[in-house]
Amino acid sequence: MFFVKAWNRGKLSRDLYTSDAAAESARPASSQTSYRWSFADNGLKVNAAELKATREAVSQATYDLDAPPTTDTAPRRTQGPSLPGRTLGPSLPSASELTLQREEAVESARGERRAANKRARERLDDEDGGIGPKAVGREGMMEKKRARRDEDKAMRDRKEDGGLEVSEDTLMGAGGGDSFQAAIARRDAARARWAEKKGATSSGSGPSNERLDAMRAREAETMAMFRNMAKERFG
C-alpha cells in the first residue's frame, strides 16, 4: 500500500520511472518469483484473464481493496446499506390491520347487544300476553306490582272464606222455586212419599216416621247454621 501511494505521488527514485524499470515491473509475476502454481507445473492450459481475475480476487479479499474486479467471474462487493433479510415466522399486524380488527370487535359487540335487547323485549311480550300498549320503565314496574298485590289480596280473601263461595240468596233461603229452601222442601216431600209408600207395605209406620223426623231436625239445624253465618258476615 505504501509503495503504491509513493509510486502514484512520484516520491520514489527516478530510476524506477525509466522505461527499463517500467518494463521490468510490467513483466508477469511468474517470471519474478521462484514460486510455481501447481496447475502450471501440471501443464494445464489456463487463460491469462482467469489468472488475472483470480489474483485480483485474492488481493481484494486479503487487503480489502476498494477497486472493483475487472472481470464478471470475480465476486462483486455490495455498495451501500444492505436490505434486511426476510423474517421467518408470523409477522406482526400493521396499524391498518389493528384498526380494522378493533372496528370489527366493536361492531360485533353492538350486534350482540341488539340481539340481547330484542330477546328481552320478546320475553316481556310473552309474559304480558301481547295485548294493548306495554308500559315501560318505572311505570311498567309499578303496574306489575299493583297486579301482583291484587292477586295476593284475592287469594287471601278466598282462604278466609274457606274456599266456599255461596250466594246470599242461598244462605238466606230466598229466591223462589230455585232457592235452597225450595230444594229442601222438594226433597222432604219426596222422602215423605217414599216413607208413606214403604210404610203401607210394612207392618207398622212408627220407625219410618221417627227417622223422617230426625232427618228434618238435622236439616233445620243446618239451615239455622247457614243463617247465623250470613248474619255475622253481612249484618
C-alpha positions as CSV (number, residue, x, y, z in Angstrom):
1,M,0.0,0.0,0.0
2,F,2.7,2.5,0.9
3,F,4.6,1.6,-2.3
4,V,1.6,2.2,-4.5
5,K,0.9,5.5,-2.8
6,A,4.5,6.6,-3.1
7,W,4.6,5.5,-6.7
8,N,1.5,7.4,-7.6
9,R,2.8,10.6,-5.9
10,G,6.2,10.3,-7.7
11,K,8.2,10.1,-4.5
12,L,10.2,7.1,-5.4
13,S,13.6,7.1,-7.1
14,R,13.8,8.4,-10.7
15,D,15.3,5.1,-11.8
16,L,12.2,3.3,-11.1
17,Y,10.2,5.5,-13.5
18,T,12.5,4.8,-16.5
19,S,11.4,2.7,-19.4
20,D,13.6,-0.3,-18.3
21,A,12.2,-0.2,-14.8
22,A,8.6,0.1,-16.2
23,A,9.2,-2.9,-18.5
24,E,10.6,-4.9,-15.6
25,S,7.6,-4.1,-13.4
26,A,5.2,-5.0,-16.2
27,R,6.6,-8.5,-16.5
28,P,4.3,-11.2,-15.2
29,A,4.7,-12.3,-11.7
30,S,5.6,-15.8,-12.7
31,S,8.8,-14.5,-14.1
32,Q,9.7,-12.5,-11.0
33,T,9.3,-15.2,-8.4
34,S,10.5,-18.7,-7.9
35,Y,7.0,-20.0,-6.8
36,R,5.2,-22.0,-9.4
37,W,1.5,-22.8,-9.4
38,S,0.6,-26.4,-9.2
39,F,-1.7,-26.2,-12.2
40,A,1.1,-24.5,-14.2
41,D,3.5,-27.3,-13.4
42,N,1.0,-29.9,-14.5
43,G,1.0,-28.4,-17.9
44,L,-2.7,-27.3,-17.8
45,K,-3.8,-24.6,-20.2
46,V,-5.2,-21.7,-18.2
47,N,-6.5,-18.5,-19.6
48,A,-4.4,-15.4,-18.7
49,A,-7.6,-13.4,-18.0
50,E,-8.8,-16.1,-15.5
51,L,-5.4,-16.0,-13.7
52,K,-5.6,-12.2,-13.5
53,A,-9.1,-12.3,-12.2
54,T,-8.1,-14.9,-9.6
55,R,-5.1,-12.8,-8.4
56,E,-7.2,-9.7,-8.1
57,A,-9.9,-11.5,-6.1
58,V,-7.2,-12.9,-3.7
59,S,-5.7,-9.5,-3.3
60,Q,-9.1,-7.9,-2.7
61,A,-10.1,-10.5,-0.1
62,T,-6.6,-10.2,1.6
63,Y,-6.1,-6.5,1.7
64,D,-9.8,-5.4,1.4
65,L,-9.2,-3.3,-1.6
66,D,-11.9,-1.0,-2.9
67,A,-11.0,-1.4,-6.5
68,P,-13.7,-3.4,-8.4
69,P,-12.8,-6.6,-10.1
70,T,-12.0,-6.4,-13.9
71,T,-14.0,-9.5,-14.9
72,D,-17.5,-10.8,-14.4
73,T,-16.2,-14.0,-12.8
74,A,-14.8,-12.3,-9.7
75,P,-17.1,-11.6,-6.8
76,R,-18.7,-8.2,-6.5
77,R,-18.8,-6.0,-3.4
78,T,-22.1,-4.6,-2.4
79,Q,-22.2,-0.8,-2.2
80,G,-24.5,1.0,0.3
81,P,-26.5,-0.4,3.2
82,S,-27.8,-3.9,2.8
83,L,-31.5,-4.6,2.9
84,P,-32.9,-6.6,5.9
85,G,-33.4,-10.3,5.2
86,R,-36.7,-11.9,5.1
87,T,-38.0,-12.7,8.6
88,L,-39.2,-16.3,9.1
89,G,-42.3,-17.0,11.1
90,P,-45.5,-14.9,11.7
91,S,-45.3,-11.2,11.2
92,L,-46.8,-8.5,13.4
93,P,-50.0,-6.9,12.2
94,S,-49.8,-3.5,10.7
95,A,-51.5,-0.4,12.1
96,S,-54.3,-0.6,9.5
97,E,-54.9,-4.3,10.3
98,L,-55.2,-3.4,14.0
99,T,-57.7,-0.6,13.3
100,L,-59.8,-3.0,11.2
101,Q,-59.8,-5.6,14.0
102,R,-60.9,-3.1,16.6
103,E,-63.7,-1.9,14.3
104,E,-64.9,-5.4,13.8
105,A,-64.8,-6.1,17.5
106,V,-66.9,-3.0,18.2
107,E,-69.5,-3.9,15.6
108,S,-69.7,-7.5,16.9
109,A,-70.4,-6.2,20.4
110,R,-73.1,-3.9,19.1
111,G,-74.8,-6.7,17.3
112,E,-74.8,-8.9,20.4
113,R,-76.4,-6.1,22.5
114,R,-79.1,-5.5,19.9
115,A,-79.9,-9.2,19.8
116,A,-80.0,-9.4,23.7
117,N,-82.4,-6.4,23.8
118,K,-84.6,-8.0,21.2
119,R,-84.8,-11.2,23.2
120,A,-85.6,-9.3,26.4
121,R,-88.5,-7.4,24.6
122,E,-89.9,-10.7,23.2
123,R,-89.8,-12.3,26.6
124,L,-91.7,-9.3,28.1
125,D,-94.3,-9.5,25.4
126,D,-94.9,-13.2,26.1
127,E,-95.3,-12.5,29.8
128,D,-97.8,-9.7,29.3
129,G,-99.8,-11.6,26.6
130,G,-99.0,-9.1,23.9
131,I,-102.4,-7.2,24.4
132,G,-102.5,-3.4,24.5
133,P,-99.7,-0.9,24.8
134,K,-96.9,-2.0,27.0
135,A,-95.8,0.2,30.0
136,V,-92.1,0.7,30.1
137,G,-89.6,1.9,32.7
138,R,-90.8,2.8,36.2
139,E,-94.5,2.9,35.1
140,G,-94.3,-0.7,33.9
141,M,-92.7,-1.9,37.1
142,M,-95.4,-0.1,39.2
143,E,-98.2,-1.7,37.1
144,K,-96.8,-5.2,37.6
145,K,-96.6,-4.6,41.4
146,R,-100.2,-3.4,41.5
147,A,-101.4,-6.5,39.6
148,R,-99.4,-8.8,42.0
149,R,-100.9,-7.1,45.1
150,D,-104.5,-7.5,43.7
151,E,-103.8,-11.2,43.1
152,D,-102.5,-11.7,46.6
153,K,-105.5,-9.9,48.1
154,A,-107.9,-12.1,46.2
155,M,-106.1,-15.2,47.3
156,R,-106.2,-14.1,51.0
157,D,-110.0,-13.5,50.7
158,R,-110.6,-16.9,49.3
159,K,-108.6,-18.5,52.1
160,E,-110.6,-16.6,54.8
161,D,-113.8,-17.9,53.2
162,G,-112.6,-21.4,53.4
163,G,-112.8,-21.8,49.7
164,L,-116.7,-21.9,49.8
165,E,-118.5,-19.3,47.7
166,V,-122.2,-19.3,48.5
167,S,-124.6,-16.6,47.3
168,E,-126.7,-14.5,49.7
169,D,-130.0,-15.9,48.4
170,T,-128.8,-19.4,49.1
171,L,-127.7,-18.6,52.7
172,M,-131.0,-16.7,53.5
173,G,-133.3,-19.2,51.9
174,A,-134.8,-16.7,49.4
175,G,-135.1,-16.7,45.6
176,G,-138.4,-18.6,44.8
177,G,-138.6,-22.0,43.3
178,D,-134.8,-22.2,42.6
179,S,-133.8,-21.3,46.1
180,F,-132.1,-23.6,48.5
181,Q,-135.2,-23.7,50.8
182,A,-137.4,-24.8,47.9
183,A,-134.9,-27.6,47.0
184,I,-135.1,-28.8,50.6
185,A,-138.8,-28.8,50.5
186,R,-139.0,-30.9,47.4
187,R,-136.5,-33.3,48.8
188,D,-138.6,-33.6,52.0
189,A,-141.7,-34.2,50.0
190,A,-140.1,-37.0,48.0
191,R,-138.8,-38.6,51.2
192,A,-142.2,-38.4,52.8
193,R,-143.9,-40.1,49.8
194,W,-141.2,-42.8,49.8
195,A,-141.8,-43.3,53.6
196,E,-145.5,-43.5,53.2
197,K,-145.2,-46.0,50.4
198,K,-142.8,-48.1,52.4
199,G,-145.0,-47.8,55.5
200,A,-148.0,-49.1,53.6
201,T,-146.2,-52.3,52.7
202,S,-144.7,-52.8,56.2
203,S,-146.3,-53.9,59.4
204,G,-146.0,-50.6,61.1
205,S,-145.1,-47.0,60.3
206,G,-143.6,-45.9,63.7
207,P,-139.9,-46.4,62.9
208,S,-140.1,-44.7,59.5
209,N,-141.8,-41.6,60.9
210,E,-139.1,-41.4,63.6
211,R,-136.3,-41.5,61.0
212,L,-138.0,-38.8,58.9
213,D,-138.4,-36.6,61.9
214,A,-134.7,-37.0,62.8
215,M,-133.6,-36.0,59.2
216,R,-135.9,-33.0,59.3
217,A,-134.4,-31.9,62.6
218,R,-130.8,-32.2,61.2
219,E,-131.8,-30.2,58.1
220,A,-133.3,-27.5,60.3
221,E,-130.1,-27.2,62.3
222,T,-128.1,-26.9,59.1
223,M,-130.3,-24.1,57.8
224,A,-130.1,-22.3,61.1
225,M,-126.3,-22.5,61.0
226,F,-126.2,-21.0,57.5
227,R,-128.5,-18.2,58.5
228,N,-126.3,-17.4,61.5
229,M,-123.2,-17.3,59.3
230,A,-124.9,-14.9,56.9
231,K,-125.9,-12.6,59.7
232,E,-122.4,-12.5,61.1
233,R,-120.9,-11.7,57.7
234,F,-123.5,-9.3,56.1
235,G,-125.1,-7.9,59.3
